[in-house]
Amino acid sequence: MNFKFILNTALAFAFAGTLHAQAPVEIKGALNTSYPKQVKLFKVVEGKTVEIANASPQKKKFGFLFYPEYEGIYVVGTGNELSPNDNHLFYFKGGEQLDITLSDTSYTLNGKLNSKENIVLKQWKDLTNPLYQKAINFMKVQSTFMDYFPQQESIVAKSKTFLNGKATGNPKFDKQIKDIMQLDLISYATNFINTPRSAHPSLDEYSDFYSTIKAYEISKTTHKVYNYPYGLRTLTALISINMRQDKKAYKPAAEGLALFASYVPNDTLKGDLVLENLARYKSYDDFKAITNQFGKYIVTKSQQEKENSLLSPLLTYKPGTDGLQFAYADKDGKQVSFASLKGKVVLVDVWATWCGPCRAEFPHLKQLEKDMEGQPVQIVSISTDADKDKEKWLKMIKDEGLGGMQLYAGQSNEFSKYYKVNTIPRFLVFDKNGKIVNVDAPRPSNPKLKELLLAEAAK
């Protein structure tokens, strides 16, 4: 078959950087929908989908060529990152050829080169598509619990024997498909209850399946939730169902979050629920009230980055507000945290070796350091040099005899993003309790910086 690939951004990342698979995945397809749509390719990142490529069909044909970052589930469809509407699950490890036709309601596999894993996923899709249409695609397919519940119970019963005789020879997939099936059924069941209907069931009218699905069971570890494209969405939906079953009323602010998180045993997933909650806040004080109580669950690097991205638009950098709790390695490779500097006034100097104005401040910075001897003041220089210039940074520290505390943050670092450091050098002053004094302080060449540090040191 003569086929022209519309690779778009897929081609760009297929051959860039470190390749994670030995062979690329080749996807070609046709679009048989009621109106033209862009086709997208998504990866799964910690229970959510992230778009990695898109294709604008030409003559209803589209294609992708890419190296998968991991072995597991990817998503192809005409929907968006937030919802399973018009999106479909496929399994790639590298070397697969997928040939599909997308329609308004599902997809078909074409030819004989599709992998065993994707054939099993298609068979599962065919079995559960009636639930998908009524629960997920509900704006197009009208349904009430009176017709949905019996169909759900029938398909749940069939799912118990669905995998009989369907071993693919890939033990990783054969294990993961069980989680996909479980999460799919929960996703459909919860979405059906939580979306608008012409008639809604009472708790007594819930079908038997609802008594078997518990947020606690799918969130003992991050594994199931993080590997499912709509894992966090499904978990939060299930918690709301479980709360209803337990006759627990929704409560506002911290009290409500504590109740919601109590249904999840895994602390990392609790952190994700906290972040979902934090996204609603529009004021710094309300945001901090939540993080003061639940911030202990925000522990992974991606969670901390998400917290900072949510907090950044709310920041006024008002004196007296908490400074960012950063930690970077010093010139000897030892981690130094902002918290460890408590009890001292901290002057942070953000700089880079390539920055002429930064180097121009060296003599003044050295003099300032001498002037601060005996004072509870710590000067911290944070390098924003690229990784390739790290040795140059170390050499400059030695050649220029730079004192203070020399830390390396790198080019794209949390500190610079948090304080919106767009130009360097940039000097920031924090009090003895780690609270902001001035995030755009005078340079060492300006006598006012010395005055500011001495005034804070005297407090």
C-alpha positions as CSV (number, residue, x, y, z in Angstrom):
1,M,0.0,0.0,0.0
2,N,1.4,3.4,-1.0
3,F,1.2,5.5,2.2
4,K,2.5,9.0,2.9
5,F,3.4,9.6,6.5
6,I,2.3,12.9,8.0
7,L,5.0,12.9,10.8
8,N,4.8,16.5,12.0
9,T,6.5,16.8,15.4
10,A,6.8,13.0,15.7
11,L,9.7,13.0,13.3
12,A,11.5,15.6,15.3
13,F,11.6,13.6,18.5
14,A,12.0,10.2,16.8
15,F,15.7,10.8,16.1
16,A,16.6,13.3,18.8
17,G,18.5,12.7,22.0
18,T,19.0,9.3,23.6
19,L,16.9,6.6,22.1
20,H,15.0,4.5,24.6
21,A,14.1,1.7,22.3
22,Q,16.0,-0.4,19.8
23,A,13.5,0.1,17.0
24,P,10.9,2.8,16.3
25,V,7.1,2.3,16.4
26,E,5.4,2.9,13.1
27,I,1.8,4.1,13.3
28,K,-0.3,4.6,10.1
29,G,-3.9,5.2,10.0
30,A,-7.0,6.6,8.4
31,L,-9.6,8.9,9.8
32,N,-13.2,7.9,9.2
33,T,-15.0,10.6,11.3
34,S,-18.0,12.8,10.6
35,Y,-15.7,15.8,10.3
36,P,-11.9,16.4,10.0
37,K,-9.9,16.3,13.2
38,Q,-6.3,16.4,14.3
39,V,-4.9,13.1,15.5
40,K,-2.7,13.1,18.6
41,L,-0.2,10.7,20.2
42,F,0.1,10.8,24.0
43,K,2.4,9.2,26.5
44,V,1.4,8.4,30.1
45,V,3.1,10.4,32.9
46,E,2.1,9.7,36.5
47,G,-1.5,8.9,35.8
48,K,-2.1,11.6,33.2
49,T,-1.7,11.8,29.4
50,V,0.8,14.2,27.9
51,E,0.7,15.0,24.2
52,I,4.0,14.2,22.4
53,A,3.0,14.5,18.8
54,N,0.2,15.4,16.5
55,A,-0.7,14.9,12.8
56,S,-3.0,16.8,10.5
57,P,-4.5,14.1,8.2
58,Q,-4.1,14.5,4.4
59,K,-6.8,12.8,2.4
60,K,-7.9,11.3,5.7
61,K,-4.5,9.6,6.2
62,F,-2.1,10.2,9.1
63,G,1.0,8.6,10.6
64,F,3.6,8.7,13.4
65,L,7.1,7.3,13.7
66,F,8.6,7.5,17.1
67,Y,10.9,5.7,19.7
68,P,8.8,4.9,22.8
69,E,10.3,6.3,26.1
70,Y,9.1,3.3,28.0
71,E,7.4,-0.1,27.4
72,G,3.7,0.3,28.2
73,I,0.5,2.1,27.3
74,Y,0.3,5.0,24.9
75,V,-2.8,6.8,23.6
76,V,-3.8,7.7,20.1
77,G,-6.9,9.6,19.2
78,T,-8.6,12.9,18.3
79,G,-9.4,13.9,21.9
80,N,-7.4,16.0,24.4
81,E,-5.1,15.3,27.4
82,L,-7.8,15.6,30.0
83,S,-10.4,13.1,29.0
84,P,-10.7,9.6,27.5
85,N,-13.2,10.9,24.9
86,D,-12.2,9.9,21.4
87,N,-8.9,8.5,22.6
88,H,-7.8,4.8,22.5
89,L,-5.1,2.8,24.4
90,F,-2.3,0.9,22.6
91,Y,0.8,-0.9,23.9
92,F,4.3,-0.2,22.5
93,K,7.8,-1.3,23.5
94,G,9.5,-0.6,20.2
95,G,9.4,-2.2,16.8
96,E,5.6,-2.4,16.5
97,Q,3.6,-1.6,13.4
98,L,0.1,-0.3,14.1
99,D,-2.4,0.2,11.3
100,I,-5.7,1.6,12.4
101,T,-8.8,3.4,11.2
102,L,-10.4,5.9,13.7
103,S,-14.1,6.4,13.7
104,D,-16.5,8.5,15.8
105,T,-17.1,5.6,18.2
106,S,-14.1,3.4,18.1
107,Y,-11.3,2.1,15.8
108,T,-10.5,-0.9,13.7
109,L,-7.2,-2.7,13.2
110,N,-6.1,-3.1,9.6
111,G,-3.8,-5.7,8.1
112,K,-1.9,-8.5,9.8
113,L,1.1,-6.8,11.3
114,N,-0.5,-5.4,14.5
115,S,1.1,-6.8,17.7
116,K,-0.5,-9.5,19.8
117,E,-0.7,-6.9,22.7
118,N,-2.7,-4.5,20.5
119,I,-5.0,-7.2,19.2
120,V,-5.9,-8.1,22.8
121,L,-6.5,-4.4,23.6
122,K,-8.8,-4.2,20.6
123,Q,-10.7,-7.3,21.8
124,W,-11.1,-5.6,25.2
125,K,-12.2,-2.4,23.6
126,D,-14.9,-4.3,21.6
127,L,-16.2,-6.0,24.8
128,T,-16.4,-2.8,26.8
129,N,-17.2,-0.3,24.1
130,P,-21.0,-0.2,25.0
131,L,-20.0,1.0,28.5
132,Y,-17.5,3.5,27.0
133,Q,-20.1,5.0,24.8
134,K,-22.7,5.4,27.5
135,A,-20.4,6.5,30.3
136,I,-17.6,8.5,28.5
137,N,-19.3,9.4,25.2
138,F,-22.5,10.3,27.0
139,M,-23.1,13.6,25.2
140,K,-23.7,11.5,22.0
141,V,-25.2,8.4,23.5
142,Q,-28.1,9.0,25.9
143,S,-28.5,6.4,28.7
144,T,-29.9,6.0,32.2
145,F,-28.9,3.7,35.0
146,M,-31.9,1.5,34.1
147,D,-30.2,0.3,30.9
148,Y,-26.6,0.9,31.9
149,F,-26.4,-1.1,35.1
150,P,-27.6,-4.4,33.6
151,Q,-25.1,-4.0,30.7
152,Q,-22.3,-3.2,33.1
153,E,-23.0,-6.2,35.3
154,S,-23.0,-8.4,32.2
155,I,-19.7,-7.1,30.9
156,V,-18.1,-7.2,34.3
157,A,-19.0,-10.9,34.5
158,K,-17.6,-11.6,31.0
159,S,-14.4,-9.7,32.0
160,K,-13.6,-12.5,34.5
161,T,-12.9,-14.9,31.8
162,F,-11.8,-12.5,29.1
163,L,-8.1,-13.3,29.3
164,N,-8.5,-17.0,29.0
165,G,-6.4,-18.2,26.0
166,K,-5.1,-14.6,25.4
167,A,-1.6,-14.9,26.7
168,T,0.6,-12.8,24.4
169,G,4.0,-14.2,25.4
170,N,4.9,-10.7,26.9
171,P,4.7,-11.2,30.7
172,K,4.9,-7.5,31.3
173,F,1.8,-6.8,29.2
174,D,0.0,-9.9,30.4
175,K,0.3,-8.5,33.9
176,Q,-0.5,-4.9,33.0
177,I,-3.6,-5.7,31.0
178,K,-5.3,-6.9,34.2
179,D,-4.7,-3.4,35.7
180,I,-6.0,-1.7,32.5
181,M,-9.1,-3.8,32.6
182,Q,-9.7,-3.0,36.3
183,L,-9.2,0.7,35.8
184,D,-11.3,0.8,32.6
185,L,-14.2,-0.7,34.4
186,I,-13.9,1.6,37.3
187,S,-13.5,4.6,35.0
188,Y,-16.7,3.8,33.2
189,A,-18.6,3.0,36.3
190,T,-17.6,6.2,38.1
191,N,-17.9,8.5,35.1
192,F,-21.5,7.2,34.5
193,I,-22.5,8.2,38.1
194,N,-20.7,11.5,38.1
195,T,-22.0,12.9,34.8
196,P,-25.4,14.5,34.0
197,R,-28.3,12.1,33.3
198,S,-32.1,12.4,32.9
199,A,-32.4,10.0,35.9
200,H,-30.0,9.3,38.7
201,P,-29.9,6.2,40.9
202,S,-30.1,6.3,44.7
203,L,-27.5,4.4,46.6
204,D,-29.8,1.5,47.1
205,E,-30.2,1.3,43.3
206,Y,-26.5,1.0,42.5
207,S,-25.6,-2.2,40.8
208,D,-23.5,-4.9,42.5
209,F,-20.2,-3.8,40.8
210,Y,-20.1,-0.6,42.8
211,S,-19.7,-2.4,46.1
212,T,-16.5,-4.1,44.8
213,I,-14.6,-1.0,43.7
214,K,-12.6,0.9,46.4
215,A,-10.1,3.7,46.1
216,Y,-8.1,2.0,48.8
217,E,-7.5,-1.1,46.7
218,I,-6.1,0.8,43.7
219,S,-4.0,3.3,45.6
220,K,-1.9,1.1,47.9
221,T,1.1,2.0,45.6
222,T,1.4,4.4,42.7
223,H,1.7,1.5,40.2
224,K,-1.8,1.1,38.9
225,V,-2.8,4.8,39.0
226,Y,0.5,6.1,37.4
227,N,0.5,3.5,34.6
228,Y,-3.1,4.2,33.5
229,P,-3.6,7.2,31.2
230,Y,-6.5,8.6,33.3
231,G,-5.3,7.2,36.6
232,L,-5.6,10.3,38.8
233,R,-8.9,11.2,37.1
234,T,-10.3,7.7,37.9
235,L,-9.0,7.7,41.4
236,T,-10.6,11.0,42.3
237,A,-13.9,9.9,40.7
238,L,-13.8,6.7,42.7
239,I,-13.1,8.5,46.0
240,S,-16.2,10.7,45.4
241,I,-18.3,7.5,44.8
242,N,-16.9,5.8,48.0
243,M,-17.6,9.0,50.0
244,R,-21.2,8.9,48.8
245,Q,-21.4,5.2,49.7
246,D,-20.1,6.0,53.2
247,K,-22.5,8.9,53.5
248,K,-19.6,11.4,53.9
249,A,-20.5,14.9,52.9
250,Y,-18.1,17.2,51.0
251,K,-16.4,19.7,53.2
252,P,-14.5,22.9,52.2
253,A,-10.8,23.7,52.4
254,A,-8.4,21.7,54.6
255,E,-11.1,19.7,56.3
256,G,-12.5,18.4,52.9
257,L,-9.0,17.6,51.6
258,A,-8.2,15.6,54.8
259,L,-11.3,13.6,54.3
260,F,-10.7,13.1,50.6
261,A,-7.1,12.0,51.1
262,S,-8.1,9.6,53.9
263,Y,-9.3,7.2,51.2
264,V,-5.8,6.8,49.8
265,P,-3.1,4.9,51.7
266,N,-0.1,5.9,49.5
267,D,1.5,9.1,50.6
268,T,2.8,10.0,47.0
269,L,-0.8,9.7,45.7
270,K,-2.0,11.8,48.6
271,G,0.5,14.4,47.4
272,D,-1.1,14.3,43.9
273,L,-4.5,14.9,45.5
274,V,-3.1,17.8,47.4
275,L,-1.8,19.3,44.2
276,E,-5.2,18.8,42.5
277,N,-6.7,20.7,45.4
278,L,-4.1,23.5,45.3
279,A,-4.9,24.2,41.6
280,R,-8.2,25.8,42.8
281,Y,-6.8,28.5,45.0
282,K,-6.4,32.1,43.8
283,S,-4.8,33.6,46.9
284,Y,-1.3,33.1,48.4
285,D,-2.7,32.8,52.0
286,D,-5.2,30.1,51.1
287,F,-2.6,28.2,49.2
288,K,-0.1,28.3,52.0
289,A,-2.8,27.3,54.5
290,I,-3.1,24.0,52.6
291,T,0.6,23.4,52.1
292,N,1.4,24.1,55.7
293,Q,-0.9,21.2,56.7
294,F,-0.4,18.8,53.7
295,G,2.9,19.9,52.2
296,K,4.6,16.8,53.8
297,Y,3.0,14.7,51.0
298,I,4.5,16.8,48.2
299,V,7.8,14.9,48.1
300,T,8.8,13.9,44.5
301,K,10.6,16.2,42.2
302,S,7.7,16.4,39.8
303,Q,5.3,17.2,42.6
304,Q,7.6,20.0,43.9
305,E,7.9,21.5,40.4
306,K,4.1,21.3,40.1
307,E,3.6,23.0,43.4
308,N,6.0,25.8,42.4
309,S,4.2,26.3,39.1
310,L,0.9,26.6,40.9
311,L,2.3,29.0,43.5
312,S,4.3,31.2,41.2
313,P,1.3,33.2,39.8
314,L,0.1,33.9,43.3
315,L,3.4,35.3,44.5
316,T,3.7,38.9,45.3
317,Y,7.2,38.4,46.9
318,K,5.9,40.5,49.7
319,P,8.5,41.0,52.6
320,G,7.8,38.6,55.4
321,T,6.5,35.7,53.1
322,D,8.4,32.4,53.1
323,G,11.3,32.0,50.8
324,L,11.6,29.0,48.5
325,Q,13.0,25.9,50.2
326,F,15.8,25.1,47.7
327,A,18.7,22.7,47.9
328,Y,21.7,22.6,45.5
329,A,25.2,21.0,45.5
330,D,28.2,23.1,46.4
331,K,31.5,23.1,44.6
332,D,32.5,19.9,46.5
333,G,29.3,18.1,45.6
334,K,27.7,18.5,49.1
335,Q,24.0,19.3,49.2
336,V,23.2,22.6,50.9
337,S,19.6,23.5,51.8
338,F,18.1,26.9,52.4
339,A,16.6,25.5,55.6
340,S,20.2,24.8,56.9
341,L,20.9,28.5,56.8
342,K,18.2,29.4,59.3
343,G,19.5,31.9,61.9
344,K,21.5,33.8,59.3
345,V,20.6,36.7,57.0
346,V,21.0,35.2,53.5
347,L,22.2,37.1,50.4
348,V,21.7,35.1,47.3
349,D,23.6,36.0,44.2
350,V,22.3,34.4,40.9
351,W,25.0,34.5,38.2
352,A,26.8,32.6,35.4
353,T,30.3,32.4,34.1
354,W,29.4,33.9,30.8
355,C,27.8,37.0,32.4
356,G,30.0,40.1,32.1
357,P,27.9,42.2,34.6
358,C,28.1,39.3,37.1
359,R,31.9,39.3,36.9
360,A,32.0,43.0,37.3
361,E,30.4,42.6,40.7
362,F,33.2,40.1,41.9
363,P,35.4,42.7,43.6
364,H,32.4,44.4,45.4
365,L,31.1,41.0,46.5
366,K,34.5,40.0,47.9
367,Q,34.6,43.3,49.8
368,L,31.1,42.9,51.0
369,E,32.0,39.4,52.4
370,K,34.9,41.0,54.3
371,D,32.6,43.7,55.7
372,M,30.1,41.0,56.9
373,E,32.7,39.1,58.9
374,G,31.4,38.6,62.4
375,Q,27.9,39.3,61.3
376,P,25.1,36.6,61.1
377,V,25.2,36.9,57.3
378,Q,25.7,34.1,54.7
379,I,26.4,35.0,51.1
380,V,25.2,32.3,48.7
381,S,26.2,32.4,45.0
382,I,24.0,30.2,42.8
383,S,25.3,29.4,39.3
384,T,22.9,29.1,36.4
385,D,25.5,27.8,34.0
386,A,24.7,25.0,31.6
387,D,25.9,21.5,32.4
388,K,28.6,21.7,29.7
389,D,30.0,24.8,31.5
390,K,30.1,23.2,35.0
391,E,33.9,22.7,34.8
392,K,34.3,26.3,33.7
393,W,32.3,27.3,36.8
394,L,34.6,25.4,39.1
395,K,37.7,26.9,37.4
396,M,36.3,30.4,37.7
397,I,35.7,29.9,41.4
398,K,39.3,28.9,41.9
399,D,40.9,31.5,39.5
400,E,38.9,34.4,40.9
401,G,39.2,33.3,44.5
402,L,35.4,33.5,45.0
403,G,34.3,33.1,48.5
404,G,30.9,32.7,50.2
405,M,28.9,29.5,49.5
406,Q,29.1,28.5,45.9
407,L,26.2,26.4,44.7
408,Y,25.4,25.0,41.3
409,A,21.7,25.0,40.1
410,G,22.1,24.7,36.4
411,Q,20.5,26.5,33.4
412,S,16.8,25.6,33.9
413,N,16.5,25.6,37.7
414,E,13.7,25.8,40.2
415,F,15.1,28.9,42.0
416,S,15.2,31.0,38.8
417,K,11.7,30.0,37.8
418,Y,10.3,30.6,41.2
419,Y,11.6,34.1,41.5
420,K,11.3,34.9,37.8
421,V,15.0,35.6,37.4
422,N,15.1,36.8,33.7
423,T,18.3,38.8,33.9
424,I,21.5,38.3,35.9
425,P,23.1,39.2,38.2
426,R,20.2,39.1,40.6
427,F,20.5,39.6,44.3
428,L,17.9,38.5,46.9
429,V,17.9,39.0,50.6
430,F,16.2,36.7,53.2
431,D,15.9,37.3,57.0
432,K,17.1,34.9,59.7
433,N,13.8,33.0,59.5
434,G,14.0,32.3,55.8
435,K,11.5,35.0,54.9
436,I,11.7,37.4,52.1
437,V,13.3,40.8,52.7
438,N,13.9,41.9,49.1
439,V,14.0,39.7,45.9
440,D,15.4,42.4,43.8
441,A,18.0,43.9,46.1
442,P,20.8,46.4,45.2
443,R,24.0,45.0,43.8
444,P,27.1,44.8,45.9
445,S,28.5,47.8,44.1
446,N,25.7,49.8,45.6
447,P,26.3,50.8,49.3
448,K,22.6,50.3,50.0
449,L,23.0,46.5,50.0
450,K,25.5,46.6,52.8
451,E,23.1,48.9,54.8
452,L,20.3,46.5,54.2
453,L,22.3,43.4,55.3
454,L,23.5,45.1,58.5
455,A,20.0,46.3,59.4
456,E,18.6,42.8,59.0
457,A,21.6,41.3,60.9
458,A,20.9,43.6,63.9
459,K,17.3,42.4,64.3
